[in-house]
Each structure stands twice: as structure tokens, then as C-alpha cells.
């Protein structure tokens, strides 16, 4: 017996389920957000982890998590702020687990030789400056750290940082001021 | 302004990202060698920090990042809609509430028609204080007491006939009994059981129709 399938113009085949249609729509919307905010996720992760490979992993994970709950996001304008928070949290978790692993591995090694205190100019000029800055950054409170990282990303003004964090501009300026002050005091 | 105050102001100005110092701070810093050196050192330190931070976060994005994410997106299942999750939770909650309420109603002793409470509530002389009716003593004595055969509790609850008395009827009966002392004669007449002699005097007679004429069905001449 021959079967006939009625195909309406502009319609969909019966075999194409609603789930597939929804998936394609979600893909389209998420693709736009991905192209816009993917690099930002990597940069936030890079600012925390200071390792490109780890930052790439964390950025991927953050983007996939954002996709899994993309339907719950009612306002697409808030996607960037949402993604930054997810990425920052994941990066901090990764950084902490890395630190724990390093501590376990160096537990049996010889204690580090503490360098003699140096002047400010010497610190800035020395090769150890980067590691000192990293330690100073790690000692900062998380909210100061995030503001500092976001403000350092090219193309992001303090107004945009305030939008991303969902706080007033004055709060961003205050946090940035305190973060820079504390950072330099730790480096002196 | 002393040196300590000046250095504090210098630090605050540099931390705030201001390019120009306040006039009184600039005056002191120009006249004081120590504060001048402090300013230059701190400015270099802030610049080094800013440069390092910018180079850290503005490294080029790996070109494989977005394609890798896209490839993993295709393998992932469609995320569930938020509303469907919430509605499924609501449906589960409704089912749970219904199950609990049905179970509760089945376990209630008065809800089952064969239960002892339901049987006893059918009679006006029940233990319910609001609907229980107690007629006057002399009126109760005027009727012959029914012979009650006492049986076990298990038998009495099931063997007793079930009479469902509506709430309105129960209230009306209670009102009727309450008004008995005023019209006692009428009440006794209405509620008195019929005697055997009265039953025997009844006669059932056949109905007779005398002026009835029967004709056979015949057609008229015109038909």
C-alpha cells in the first residue's frame, strides 16, 4: 500500500520533531552570544589562571554550562554578565585545585629559598616581578580581583564593567581603587 | 603637609588612576627630594602592574576555542526548558497532594459508609451533642419499649440497618421535639403507632362505574 505525506509550503516534515526545531533555534541564539562573549570568557579565565591551556579548558566548560541553562536566561543582554560569573567561579575552582595538587607534590621537596628584600625599582625590573604580582593577585579579595581583571581587558570601559557586574559605576571605581592600592602595597 | 601625608596622597592619587597630582601634593613633592623619589618609584610600580595585568588578560584567544565549543554543543542534548521543569514539578506536587488527601480520607473512620461511626450517626439519638435529641421522660414512657437484643459489638455494627438522615431532617426533628411540651397532644396523635383494631376495620372496596355505556367500534357511513 502506498503512503502519501502532505508537505505544506513553509512547513516542516512530520519527522522533524519540536525538539529539533527548538534545538536549532537555541543554537542560533547561542551562536550569536558565543561569538560575542567567547573571547571574554577566555580572558577572564586567563586572568585568574595565567595559563592559556587551562584558561581554554575553563572557558569551554563555562560556555557549555551556559548553554545547558541557556533557556533559563530570560534576558539575552545579561548573558555576558552571567558568563563572566560562571567563568570566574570555574577558574577559581580550577586554580584552587591546581594549588592543592602543587602543594601535595612539593610537600617533600626542600623549602624555598626566601629572596632578600629588594627595593621597588628592583622588584619592577626583576624577573620575579611576575610571580610576585601573581601572589599579590591571589591574596586579593575575589570581588577586587574580578574588577581588576575586567578593567584590564582591552575594549571594556568602567561603565561596561559596572554593567557586567551589575553594580553602580561608583562601586566599580571604589573597588578598583582599593584593589590597586592593596596590590601595590603587597608588592612594596 | 608633611612627607607622610604627601606620600599617602600620592598613593591614593596613583591608585585612583589620576594623571595629575593635587596642587598642594605636587608642591610638596617638587620641593622634597624623598617624596619626589617616592612618587617616581610608585608611579613606575603602578605602570608595571598595569602593563603586566593587561598583557596577562589580553593574550590572543586560541583559535580552536570557539570551534571546539561548537563541536561539543552538537553532541549535547537539547537543554530542558525552564517552564517544562517547573510544570513537571507542579504536576508532581499536585499528584502527591491528591494521593495524600485520598489516603487521608480513606483512613478517616467516619468517611466509610459501613464504619461504626457512620452507622451511629444515622440515628438521632447519637453521641453527637449538637444533633442528639432527648424527648421528655413522660413522652418516652408512653411508648412501649422496644425489645433490644444485645449482641456483640462486631455484630451490631454490621447487622444494624443503615439509615441515612439528612442534616436538615435531623434539625427539623430536633426542633419538633423541642416544641413538644407546648403541643403535646398533637404530637402524641401524630406519632402514635397504629393499633391492630384500626387495621382490621379497614375495607377495600372495588370501584364501580354504573353509567358507563360500551359501544363496539364501527366505521361511519362516510368511511
Interface residues (C-beta under 8 A of the other chain):
Chain A: X19 X22 X23 X26 X27 X30 X31 X34 X35 X38 X39 X42 X43 X44 X46 X47 X50 X52 X56 X59 X60 X63 X64 X67 X68 X69 X70 X71 X72 X119 X120 X121 X123 X124 X129 X130 X133 X148 X149 X152 X153 X154 X173 X176 X177 X178 X180 X181 X183 X184 X187 X188
Chain B: X11 X12 X14 X15 X16 X17 X41 X42 X44 X45 X46 X48 X49 X50 X52 X53 X54 X56 X57 X58 X59 X61 X62 X64 X65 X66 X68 X69 X70 X72 X73 X76 X78 X79 X80 X81 X82
